[in-house]
Amino acid sequence: MKKAIVWGVNLGFVDKRGCPSEMHVCEGLIYPNLYFAKKFGAVYWDHCWKVSEKIRKSVPMSGYIYAGKNVYDVPYERRGTICFRATIKKILTLEELLENSEELKYVPEWRKQCLNGVWNDGTEHERSPTWFKLSHIKPLSRGYSPREFGINADFVRRGVYVEDKNWR
């Protein structure tokens, strides 16, 4: 049985741009990451949760993205659903990513604040411990409710390991 990871985007408090006020606007959106991956072959997406060694060694695998209700670059009817699929090529820890200068070229400018631990306004924050290298980010044919994946929407904030039914 193949496994996949489902995670959420932009699930918290947002400002008028549609993202948490400290975040770069592109970090809380999907399409800038999709376009970066198309242009450069991959994009690193950071997470504030850790992934077990067993899961890290299971790559490549599918990743499914839950678009929170504030992800304004996703059509309104798809917000609050799992509506994108990507290939997770690598899962690195922060330390592994920082030690590998070749991989850093896949970290877009808007995610570097999560490498450095400093928001755009100069305020310090925790650096993201987990980094997914994604490619082939594509919209699904429709938005799926978390229940269709057998999960509760409350759990996508920390990522959920699920059976991959090859959702399209």
N, C-alpha and C positions, 0 to 999 in steps of 0.2 A: 504494500500500500504506500503510495507516494504521499508525502506531507507538503504542506505549504504554510506560510505565515500570513496572517491578516493583521494589518495595523491601521490606525486612524490618523487622519490629517486634520489639523485645525479644529480641535475639539474644545478649546477653552474660550476665555473671554477675548473679545475682539474689539478693535477700534474701527473707525469709519472706513479704513482700507480693507477690512475683513480679516485682519490677523491680530494676534496679540501685539500690544503696542511696542514691546521691546524687539519683536522679531522683524527681520527684513521682510518686506511684503511678499517676496517670492518663496520664502520658506514655508509659508502656510498655504501655498497653492500647488496644483498638480502640473499644469501645462508648462511652466518654466522648467521644471525638472524633466519632463518628457522631451522638450525641445533641446535641452542641454545634452541628454542622453543620445538623441538622434544625431546631434552635431559632433559629439566627441566619442560616441560608442558606448558610453556608460555614464552614470551619475552616482555619487555617494549620497545616501539619505541617512541622516543621523537619528538615533533613538535614545531616549533617556532611561531605557531599561536594558538589562543584560540578557544575553542569550547563552544557553548552556553549550558546552564544548561539543556534545553529541549533535545538537542542531547545527552548530557552526560547521561541522564536518559533513553535513548532509547536502551541502550545496553542490551543484546548482539545484534550485527548487523554485517553485512559483511563489510569488508574493501578491497578495490582493490588498487593494487600498480602499479603505472606508473613508469616504469624503464627508466630513462633518457638515453640519448645516450652515457653516460660515465660509465654506470654500466657494468663493464667488466666481471662480473660473470654470466651475462645473454647472451644467444646466440645473435650474432650480429643482426639477422633478427627480434629479439623481442625487441631490444632497441628502445626507442621512442614509446612504446606501453604500454597498461595496460595488464600485463601478469601474475599477481599473485593475489590470493584471500586469505584472512585470516578471522578469526573470531575475532572481537573486543569484548573482554570479559569485559573490564572496560575502562573508560576514566577518568583519575585522573588529578588534577592540580598538579603542582610541590609541593606545600605545602602539599597536601594530601598524595602524595607519600613519601615525606620526614618524615611525621608523622607516617607512617605505616611500621615498620621495617620488617614485614612479606613479604610485597610486594617488598622490595628492592632486595631480592634474584633473582628476575626476570629481574633485570637491568644488562645487560652484561658489562664487563669491558670497552668496547669501547664506551659505552653510558654514563658512569659516568662523563665524562668531561662536559656533558650537565646538570648534576645534580649540579655539583660544580661551573660551570661557569669559568673554567680555561682550556685552550687548553693544549695539551701535552708539548708544548714549554714554558708554564708558562704564556702566554698571557691571560688576562682576557677577557671574552665575556659574553653576556647575557645568562642566564640559560633558558632552554626550559620550557615554561609555561604549556605545555600539554603533557600527556603521555598516549599512547594506550597500553593496555595489550592485546597482540595478541596470538592466538593459531591457530593450523591447517593452517599454511601458505603453500599454494600449488600452483604450476604453473597452469595457465589456459591451456586449450587444444590448444589455439593459442593466439597470441597477438592481442588485440583489439585497434583500434584507439580511441582517446578520443571522436571523433565525433560519434562513435557507442554508446557511453555512453551519448551522447547529450551534451558534454562539449567541451570547448576549452582547448587545452594543456597548454596555459598560466596560467590557473586557478589552475592547480594541485599543484602548489607550496604552496598554502595556504589551500589545502584541499577543496573538493567539495562534497556537500551533494547531492546524486542522488537517483533516484528510483532503487531499487535492482531488477533486472530482473533475478537474480540467474544465472549469467554468469558462464559458465563452461570452 
